[in-house]
Amino acid sequence: MGKCLSKGEPFDPGAVLDAVVASTDAAEKCFMYQLANFKKGGQLVEAFNKGGSKEVEAFIKEKLGGFMYNHGRGEFITRTEYLRWKYREDAKVMPVLLVITSQVVCCSSFS
């Protein structure tokens, strides 16, 4: 696994998955497999078996906070920011949303 295919060489995704499932040392090579693996194990599974969803949430905050935005604390955003994000790729909605939000900003500054 991990080697590039030559041009014209057939790619078999099933073989890759079979190799991952059959591997005995996948957890040592990949951090994600340490969290949850194909053999119904891993740190997340163990945390759930130990204390349910509360234990999983505590584990995620403690161990995976560095991978998340603002170290897992999140951030509050306005409805306008959410709508801009939600419709960022919609060519019909985005121009209308930008006009509406710019009017709201202008109007709110007068009050």
Secondary structure, 3 states (H helix, E strand, C coil): CCCCCCCCCCCCHHHHHHHHHHCCCHHHHCHHHHHCCCCCCCHHHHHHHHHHHHHHHHHHHHHCHHHCHHHHCCCCCCHHHHHHHHCCCCCCHHHHHHHHHHHHHHHHHHC
